[in-house]
Amino acid sequence: MTDTPTPDLTLTVSRVIPAPPTRVYDAWLDPAMLARFMVAKDGAAVSKATSDARVGGKFLIMMRHGDEDLPHHGSYLELVPHSRIVFSWQSAHSIDNSVVTLTFTPDGAGTRVDLRQDRFASGGARDGHRGGWTRILQELAATV
């Protein structure tokens, strides 16, 4: 049985990162940093990352798991320095017009990152992305 796309599904994950908003925001736009923290599960790595950090610019994150390279790509839709990034998100496990919104809020000596992704093919796809994004925020916290 094939899942019917459910574009109204969303997910949110949050984490306080022990670094100032400028550093956390900049990490999301720097290909070298993306390669270090965009690791969604054990045994995965980023084999290539590119970023044209401007509204309309594109990014590519090639996630490698075992012998398989999985491209994740999109375009930057909104960039508000050190407070908000919005980008389209396309991968083998997403549907067209999926959008990720990141907000960066000072929180004590760190930054609260709230991540929201809209549009999923199914509840299972959403739940898989929740696990991946949770792991990515954990890796970000360890990296910056």
Helices and strands as residue ranges (DSSP letters): E 6-17, H 21-29, H 31-37, E 44-51, E 58-65, E 68-80, E 84-88, E 99-107, E 110-120, H 123-143
